[in-house]
């Protein structure tokens, strides 16, 4: 058998590595889907809303129109959507709120990444949600699961709301998009913490909506907003961040329509699991370690028992939320993580739990820009290069070890079967 070279994304570069054909189980990316004219795809979706009046009719006579948009951790094509609806929206002089959830505020470069040229046109009318600013929150109701929903007062003060989001698989909420723009997008830290406790349950998993306690709590809490007028624009992107599909109108109906299309892109069938899975957190999910964990969680679906996951992520902005890192670094072993979480849950601990669950039956290697000591404190074995990590994992698992590459591990969902 001969060797071959594979180029693996890493930040804004490619890592070229060598692997023997006998070890290569496959290279999976999101599915190829037909891309029509993107502007026409958006136009059709917006002019054919689901269970809703048209956007133009929705905005007639509207004052205080507020757009809720995603932050830079999502590939949502916000500026392209704004381009397609600008002539309808411009007379309403809208304002915008970036649904950061518990994430940090966007940087200047990230604001431009989100809004494009609209950033300079609307800069004074663009606000970032701060979940920890309790004085900015208002109480709107309690879910059946006991979550007290506090949301940004700008949202409740707005006359009408327009949501721009994208729908992709999500490792514990089932999918991004739709209800997530509100919860956690513009919710208080305490509300998010209460909701994310449900992510510790086994039913909170990728691709799952029915019976998923996180999703159902979000939808239940969203009922508290039933008197608000909301127009939703959901997009589905392909592996190159081109617009494959879009749906608009009612927030729940457009979300579900987009989720079906997201499956066509991101659910990838594999014939069998591998001994080693190389999983890449691709831009923009490589922004930090907090987001990159999603690539690890998806990789476990393609990994054999006692296998090795190799995470490849530049983590260009560092670790992100540090709560779960402090938790893990204070524990002696993965089992301690679960014991500590039982003492009291805080936002971010679900990340520690997801990692600890994997550590119980597999190993994780890391190729990142993070300090080695930091990775070791989280039970991850650091490597200076992907080639070193791959060679070591094959040496450990044996010369016949199978290796699967997931080139967009944060979004691609491997599923066994034809």
Phi, psi and omega per residue, in radians:
X1 nan 2.571 -3.095
X2 -1.787 2.891 3.057
X3 -1.557 2.716 3.009
X4 -2.398 2.813 3.125
X5 -1.908 2.410 3.135
X6 -2.194 2.370 3.101
X7 -1.728 2.177 -3.055
X8 -1.996 2.243 -3.133
X9 -1.093 2.432 3.073
X10 -2.639 1.829 -3.062
X11 1.042 -2.193 3.128
X12 -1.773 0.367 -3.137
X13 -2.314 -3.110 3.088
X14 -2.145 2.403 3.048
X15 -1.736 2.075 -3.119
X16 -1.639 2.076 -3.095
X17 -2.213 2.745 -3.105
X18 -1.889 2.407 3.092
X19 -2.551 2.537 3.103
X20 -1.326 2.450 3.134
X21 -0.973 -0.561 -3.102
X22 -1.143 -0.438 -3.118
X23 -1.606 -0.336 -2.997
X24 -1.353 1.924 3.106
X25 -1.487 -0.360 3.120
X26 2.688 2.856 3.041
X27 -2.186 1.983 -3.092
X28 -1.943 2.427 3.045
X29 -2.302 3.054 3.058
X30 -1.035 2.655 -3.086
X31 -1.133 2.571 3.000
X32 -1.277 2.230 3.119
X33 -2.265 2.648 -3.118
X34 -1.235 2.252 3.125
X35 -1.861 2.027 3.071
X36 -1.501 -3.006 3.047
X37 -1.066 2.070 -3.014
X38 -1.108 -0.725 3.135
X39 -1.093 -0.658 3.125
X40 -1.226 -0.651 3.082
X41 -1.030 -0.786 3.101
X42 -1.151 -0.800 -3.093
X43 -1.028 -0.797 -3.120
X44 -1.091 -0.784 -3.117
X45 -1.082 -0.716 -3.076
X46 -1.295 -0.541 3.130
X47 -1.551 -0.099 3.072
X48 -2.227 1.127 -3.087
X49 -1.188 2.737 3.140
X50 -1.696 2.160 3.085
X51 0.913 0.740 -3.097
X52 -2.785 2.731 2.958
X53 -1.221 2.917 3.140
X54 -1.178 2.801 3.121
X55 -1.053 -0.697 3.139
X56 -1.080 -0.777 3.102
X57 -1.200 -0.646 3.122
X58 -1.026 -0.672 -3.053
X59 -1.555 -0.103 -3.128
X60 -1.026 2.211 3.127
X61 1.239 0.145 -3.069
X62 -1.351 2.477 2.989
X63 -2.172 2.695 3.132
X64 0.953 0.984 3.074
X65 -1.410 2.228 -3.131
X66 -2.087 2.215 3.034
X67 -1.653 2.343 3.016
X68 -1.864 2.100 -3.065
X69 -2.221 2.789 -3.123
X70 -1.354 2.787 3.066
X71 -1.500 -2.980 -3.001
X72 -1.395 0.008 3.075
X73 -1.441 -0.075 3.125
X74 -2.030 2.608 3.116
X75 -1.482 0.257 -3.078
X76 -0.877 2.251 -3.112
X77 -1.455 1.041 -3.032
X78 -0.971 -0.839 -3.077
X79 -1.126 -0.613 3.128
X80 -1.218 -0.621 3.070
X81 -1.151 -0.756 3.120
X82 -1.075 -0.662 3.079
X83 -1.000 -0.705 -3.037
X84 -1.310 -0.378 -3.083
X85 -2.054 0.119 -2.974
X86 -1.024 -0.743 -3.094
X87 -1.127 -0.517 3.096
X88 -1.349 -0.656 -2.996
X89 -1.495 -0.592 -3.006
X90 -0.879 -0.780 -3.126
X91 -1.090 -0.313 -3.102
X92 -1.551 -0.088 3.111
X93 0.797 1.111 -3.014
X94 -1.280 2.891 2.946
X95 -2.046 2.955 -3.015
X96 -2.385 2.525 3.005
X97 -2.257 2.280 3.128
X98 -1.510 2.096 -3.061
X99 -1.403 1.447 -3.066
X100 -1.405 -0.310 -3.019
X101 1.038 -2.171 3.088
X102 -1.685 0.068 -3.122
X103 -1.277 2.870 3.088
X104 -1.242 2.943 3.070
X105 -1.173 2.617 3.057
X106 -1.155 2.622 2.988
X107 -1.379 2.996 3.111
X108 -1.019 -0.754 3.131
X109 -1.117 -0.640 -3.130
X110 -1.264 -0.594 3.036
X111 -1.030 -0.731 3.126
X112 -1.196 -0.633 3.072
X113 -1.034 -0.662 -3.118
X114 -1.314 -0.906 -2.925
X115 -1.750 -0.278 -3.048
X116 1.066 -2.457 -3.104
X117 -1.172 -0.308 3.110
X118 -1.167 -0.367 3.132
X119 -1.049 -0.741 -3.125
X120 -1.317 -0.513 3.109
X121 -1.246 -0.611 -2.999
X122 -2.091 0.233 -3.031
X123 -0.834 -0.786 3.139
X124 -1.158 -0.271 -3.088
X125 -1.869 0.244 3.131
X126 -1.895 2.239 -3.102
X127 -2.219 2.612 3.057
X128 -1.859 2.300 3.115
X129 -1.182 2.392 3.083
X130 -2.105 1.769 -3.037
X131 -1.141 -0.361 -3.091
X132 -1.582 -0.079 3.133
X133 -1.499 1.466 -3.051
X134 -1.024 -0.552 -3.128
X135 -1.211 -0.216 3.123
X136 -1.636 0.003 -3.031
X137 -1.855 2.632 3.020
X138 -2.260 2.541 -3.131
X139 -1.459 2.300 -3.125
X140 -2.176 -0.069 3.095
X141 2.651 3.036 -3.132
X142 -2.198 2.335 3.137
X143 -1.315 2.912 3.099
X144 -1.130 -0.403 3.100
X145 -1.453 0.025 3.071
X146 1.622 0.114 3.127
X147 -1.386 2.119 3.073
X148 -1.474 2.017 -3.054
X149 -1.603 1.971 3.030
X150 -1.971 2.218 -3.119
X151 -2.215 2.854 -3.115
X152 -1.017 2.309 -3.059
X153 -1.144 -0.403 3.078
X154 -1.097 -0.623 3.131
X155 -1.125 -0.782 -3.093
X156 -1.299 -0.443 -3.135
X157 -1.421 -0.348 -3.083
X158 -1.170 2.516 3.101
X159 -1.221 -0.782 3.112
X160 -2.467 2.638 -3.075
X161 -2.080 2.376 3.021
X162 -2.143 2.213 -3.118
X163 -1.867 2.318 2.983
X164 -2.072 2.113 -3.111
X165 -2.604 3.080 3.047
X166 -2.256 2.662 -3.065
X167 -2.024 2.092 3.078
X168 -2.410 2.833 3.033
X169 -1.047 2.495 3.125
X170 -2.260 2.399 -2.907
X171 -1.209 -0.288 3.004
X172 -2.359 -0.297 3.101
X173 -1.647 0.022 -3.116
X174 1.567 -1.054 3.123
X175 -2.591 2.697 2.940
X176 -1.382 3.111 3.035
X177 1.565 3.078 3.093
X178 0.990 -2.083 -3.050
X179 -1.041 -0.380 -3.119
X180 -1.207 -0.330 3.072
X181 -1.084 -0.578 3.095
X182 -1.548 -0.708 -2.940
X183 -2.429 1.647 0.429
X184 -1.680 -0.057 -2.956
X185 -0.759 -0.914 -3.094
X186 -2.157 0.461 -3.131
X187 -1.648 2.903 3.111
X188 -1.309 2.782 3.137
X189 -1.023 -0.749 -3.117
X190 -1.118 -0.685 3.112
X191 -1.142 -0.747 3.135
X192 -1.104 -0.721 -3.138
X193 -1.070 -0.740 3.139
X194 -1.135 -0.739 -3.140
X195 -1.164 -0.756 -3.036
X196 -1.264 -0.219 3.006
X197 -1.013 -0.603 -3.114
X198 -1.143 -0.329 -3.121
X199 -1.183 -0.228 3.119
X200 -1.338 -0.240 -3.102
X201 -1.448 2.574 -3.072
X202 -1.117 -0.408 -3.128
X203 -1.313 -0.245 3.117
X204 -1.491 1.641 -3.020
X205 -2.590 2.954 -3.082
X206 -1.136 2.491 3.131
X207 1.231 -0.033 -3.076
X208 -1.743 2.242 3.020
X209 -2.034 -1.013 3.122
X210 -1.121 2.177 -3.137
X211 1.459 -0.048 3.111
X212 -1.438 1.978 -3.031
X213 -1.149 -0.511 3.100
X214 -1.198 -0.877 3.130
X215 -1.060 -0.828 -3.080
X216 -1.138 -0.588 3.070
X217 -1.179 -0.674 3.097
X218 -1.115 -0.807 -3.132
X219 -1.132 -0.719 3.133
X220 -1.083 -0.791 3.131
X221 -1.139 -0.578 -3.135
X222 -1.114 -0.394 3.098
X223 -1.059 -0.411 3.110
X224 -1.179 -0.263 3.131
X225 -1.774 0.255 -3.018
X226 -1.089 -0.357 3.135
X227 -1.548 -0.113 3.098
X228 -1.486 2.463 3.077
X229 -1.483 2.107 -3.037
X230 -2.261 2.308 2.998
X231 -2.063 2.183 -3.018
X232 -1.912 2.370 3.039
X233 -2.151 1.910 -3.096
X234 -1.899 2.312 3.097
X235 -2.016 2.705 3.017
X236 -2.224 2.177 -3.091
X237 -1.812 2.730 3.038
X238 -1.580 -2.998 -3.040
X239 -1.165 -0.320 3.109
X240 -1.800 0.287 3.111
X241 1.124 0.486 2.990
X242 -1.581 2.670 -3.072
X243 -1.383 1.969 3.109
X244 -1.525 -0.734 -3.069
X245 -2.646 2.816 3.074
X246 -2.648 2.680 3.093
X247 -2.534 2.546 -3.120
X248 -2.410 2.971 3.075
X249 1.972 -2.274 3.133
X250 -1.033 2.379 -3.015
X251 -1.092 -0.727 -3.115
X252 -1.332 -0.716 -3.113
X253 -1.188 -0.739 3.138
X254 -1.187 -0.616 3.102
X255 -1.111 -0.813 -3.109
X256 -1.154 -0.653 3.088
X257 -1.110 -0.718 3.139
X258 -1.210 -0.624 3.125
X259 -1.080 -0.687 3.094
X260 -1.068 -0.719 3.124
X261 -1.227 -0.591 3.118
X262 -1.079 -0.630 3.101
X263 -1.056 -0.647 -3.126
X264 -1.105 -0.505 -3.111
X265 -1.546 -0.844 -2.838
X266 -1.795 -0.264 3.110
X267 -1.521 1.980 -3.052
X268 -2.011 2.211 -3.126
X269 -1.411 2.407 3.064
X270 -2.216 2.521 -3.089
X271 -1.279 -0.552 3.132
X272 -2.785 2.890 3.130
X273 -1.403 2.832 -3.060
X274 -2.004 2.784 3.072
X275 -1.273 -0.552 -3.089
X276 -2.362 2.304 3.072
X277 -2.136 2.092 3.024
X278 -1.617 2.021 -3.060
X279 -2.078 2.231 -3.052
X280 -1.818 2.214 2.945
X281 -1.532 1.805 -3.021
X282 -1.550 2.690 3.085
X283 -0.912 2.378 0.055
X284 -1.591 0.074 -3.062
X285 -1.258 -0.190 3.077
X286 -1.437 0.209 -3.083
X287 -1.037 -0.635 3.120
X288 -2.789 3.040 -3.109
X289 -1.191 -0.616 -3.135
X290 -0.963 -0.789 3.125
X291 -1.320 -0.577 -3.066
X292 -1.167 -0.394 3.122
X293 -0.993 -0.477 3.135
X294 -1.054 -0.615 3.117
X295 -1.179 -0.564 3.081
X296 -1.222 -0.770 -3.086
X297 -1.124 -0.672 3.084
X298 -1.197 -0.632 -3.095
X299 -1.099 -0.536 -3.098
X300 -1.074 -0.441 -3.120
X301 -1.187 -0.338 -3.117
X302 -1.901 0.150 -2.995
X303 -1.847 2.403 3.037
X304 -1.282 2.783 3.074
X305 -1.022 2.402 -3.109
X306 1.147 0.426 3.123
X307 -1.482 -3.060 -3.117
X308 -2.212 2.278 3.013
X309 -1.811 2.285 3.050
X310 -1.927 1.928 3.107
X311 -1.488 2.253 3.089
X312 -2.055 1.919 -3.129
X313 -2.775 2.287 3.126
X314 -1.197 -0.428 -3.068
X315 0.835 0.956 -2.946
X316 -1.072 -0.401 3.114
X317 -1.912 0.278 3.084
X318 1.685 -2.452 -3.033
X319 -1.591 -0.418 -2.968
X320 1.357 -2.537 3.119
X321 -0.931 2.311 -3.052
X322 -1.764 -0.093 -3.075
X323 -1.025 -0.825 -3.091
X324 -1.277 -0.465 3.105
X325 -1.233 -0.731 3.086
X326 -1.084 -0.678 3.115
X327 -1.078 -0.892 -3.068
X328 -1.149 -0.695 -3.106
X329 -1.217 -0.272 3.116
X330 -1.613 -0.032 -3.104
X331 -1.814 2.623 -3.127
X332 -1.470 -0.447 -3.115
X333 -2.765 2.926 -3.100
X334 -1.005 -0.615 -3.139
X335 -1.082 -0.625 3.112
X336 -1.037 -0.549 -3.131
X337 -1.032 -0.831 -3.140
X338 -1.116 -0.688 3.133
X339 -1.104 -0.706 -3.140
X340 -1.189 -0.666 -3.140
X341 -1.133 -0.599 3.112
X342 -1.073 -0.457 3.140
X343 -1.269 -0.368 3.133
X344 2.851 2.192 -3.093
X345 -1.600 2.428 2.950
X346 -2.313 2.817 -3.122
X347 -0.950 2.335 -3.138
X348 1.796 -0.399 -3.108
X349 -1.141 -0.422 3.093
X350 -1.094 -0.540 3.086
X351 -1.130 -0.775 3.117
X352 -1.075 -0.711 -3.127
X353 -1.143 -0.724 3.140
X354 -1.099 -0.741 3.115
X355 -1.176 -0.785 -3.108
X356 -1.075 -0.639 3.111
X357 -1.065 -0.690 3.131
X358 -1.216 -0.689 -3.124
X359 -1.061 -0.389 -3.118
X360 -1.203 -0.346 -3.081
X361 -2.414 0.041 -3.110
X362 -2.649 3.037 3.064
X363 -1.997 2.721 3.077
X364 -2.222 2.208 3.008
X365 -1.829 2.678 -3.104
X366 -2.267 2.269 2.992
X367 -2.078 1.708 -3.040
X368 -2.504 -3.135 3.021
X369 -1.690 0.146 -3.130
X370 -1.392 2.685 3.107
X371 -1.060 2.497 -3.133
X372 -1.005 -0.736 -3.103
X373 -1.077 -0.620 3.128
X374 -1.149 -0.803 3.116
X375 -1.097 -0.740 3.130
X376 -1.077 -0.615 3.139
X377 -1.150 -0.332 3.101
X378 -1.821 0.321 3.080
X379 1.171 0.423 3.092
X380 -1.836 2.312 3.139
X381 -1.506 2.043 -3.072
X382 -1.455 2.618 3.068
X383 -2.380 2.569 3.136
X384 -1.336 -0.418 -3.130
X385 -2.517 2.724 3.099
X386 -1.170 -0.637 3.133
X387 -1.056 -0.741 3.104
X388 -1.085 -0.784 -3.125
X389 -1.098 -0.731 -3.128
X390 -1.177 -0.796 -3.131
X391 -1.071 -0.732 -3.140
X392 -1.154 -0.713 -3.117
X393 -1.174 -0.669 3.096
X394 -1.193 -0.698 3.091
X395 -1.033 -0.708 -3.084
X396 -1.291 -0.679 -3.080
X397 -1.543 -0.199 3.099
X398 1.893 2.719 -3.030
X399 -1.112 -0.344 -3.137
X400 -1.721 0.223 -3.109
X401 -1.073 2.434 3.111
X402 -1.634 2.423 -3.086
X403 -2.160 2.189 3.094
X404 -1.975 2.313 3.101
X405 -1.816 2.232 3.032
X406 -1.945 1.806 -2.985
X407 -1.363 -0.173 3.014
X408 -2.509 1.155 -2.981
X409 -1.103 -0.420 -3.115
X410 -1.233 -0.391 -3.089
X411 -2.070 -0.522 -3.082
X412 -1.344 2.310 -3.091
X413 -1.993 1.864 3.117
X414 -1.345 2.301 -3.134
X415 -2.287 2.287 3.140
X416 -1.215 2.422 3.043
X417 2.155 2.991 -3.132
X418 -1.368 nan nan
